[in-house]
Amino acid sequence: MTVVCNTSPITNLAAIAQLDLLRQVYGEIVIPVAVYDELTALTNPVPGTLEVQKLSWIQVQRVVDQAQVVEFRRKVDRGEAEALALALEVSAERVLIDDAAGRAISH
């Protein structure tokens, strides 16, 4: 099963020391570069910053269809836009996203 994940599920689960639930449920998750950047390009690490850099079951993948990202950016931020575009590209069975506008797009 291919699962694409946005930033918030990672940070929220990491904050309560439950990030491994994603691995237990899905085995592996894929995050777009924008999500990786949101978590790692910070002066001060947040929950999930170190984990996305070292856990082998979190894969980072670049979105090819940047036109789709631009289209989604009209309604959501870069992380959500790339997560949704990547989910389409890889035919993901699940998209883990907490943003209401992003969830609306995914339906």
C-alpha positions in Angstrom: 0.0 0.0 0.0 1.4 3.4 -1.0 0.7 6.1 1.6 1.7 9.8 1.2 1.9 11.9 4.3 1.8 15.6 5.0 3.8 17.3 7.8 1.2 17.5 10.6 0.6 13.8 11.1 4.3 13.3 11.5 4.9 16.2 13.9 1.8 15.4 16.0 2.6 11.7 16.4 6.3 12.4 17.0 5.3 14.9 19.7 3.6 12.2 21.7 6.3 9.6 20.9 3.9 7.6 18.7 5.3 8.2 15.2 6.0 4.4 14.9 2.2 3.9 14.7 2.5 5.0 11.0 5.1 2.2 10.4 3.0 -0.3 12.3 -0.2 0.5 10.3 1.3 1.3 6.8 4.8 -0.2 6.8 6.3 2.7 4.8 5.2 6.2 4.1 6.2 8.6 1.3 6.6 12.3 1.9 7.2 15.0 -0.8 10.3 17.2 -0.7 8.2 20.1 0.6 7.2 18.2 3.7 10.8 17.1 4.3 11.9 20.8 3.9 9.2 22.0 6.3 10.5 19.6 8.9 14.3 20.0 8.4 14.9 23.6 7.2 14.3 25.0 10.7 16.6 26.7 13.1 15.1 24.8 16.0 14.1 21.2 15.4 10.4 20.2 15.9 9.0 16.8 16.7 9.7 14.7 13.6 12.7 16.7 12.3 15.2 14.0 13.2 13.0 11.1 12.4 12.4 12.1 8.8 16.1 12.3 8.3 17.0 8.9 9.8 14.0 6.5 9.7 14.3 4.2 6.7 10.5 3.6 6.4 10.0 7.3 5.7 10.8 7.8 2.0 11.3 11.3 0.4 10.1 11.6 -3.2 10.2 14.6 -5.6 7.0 15.6 -7.3 7.3 15.5 -11.1 4.1 17.3 -12.1 4.9 20.8 -10.9 1.9 22.2 -12.8 -0.4 20.1 -10.5 1.4 21.5 -7.5 0.8 25.1 -8.8 -2.9 24.2 -9.2 -3.2 22.9 -5.7 -1.3 25.9 -4.3 -4.3 28.0 -5.1 -6.1 26.4 -2.2 -3.4 24.9 0.1 0.2 25.5 1.2 3.2 24.0 -0.5 3.4 20.9 1.8 -0.2 20.0 1.2 0.0 20.8 -2.5 3.0 18.5 -3.0 1.5 15.7 -0.9 -1.7 15.8 -3.0 0.2 15.9 -6.3 2.6 13.1 -5.2 -0.4 11.0 -4.1 -1.8 11.3 -7.6 1.5 10.5 -9.3 2.2 7.4 -7.3 -1.5 6.3 -7.2 -1.5 6.3 -3.4 -4.1 4.3 -1.6 -4.0 6.8 1.3 -3.1 10.5 1.9 -2.5 11.5 5.5 -3.4 15.1 5.7 -5.1 17.2 8.4 -5.8 20.4 6.5 -9.6 20.7 5.8 -8.9 22.3 2.3 -6.5 19.6 1.5 -8.9 16.9 2.5 -11.6 18.5 0.4 -9.2 18.4 -2.7 -8.4 14.8 -2.1 -12.0 13.6 -2.4 
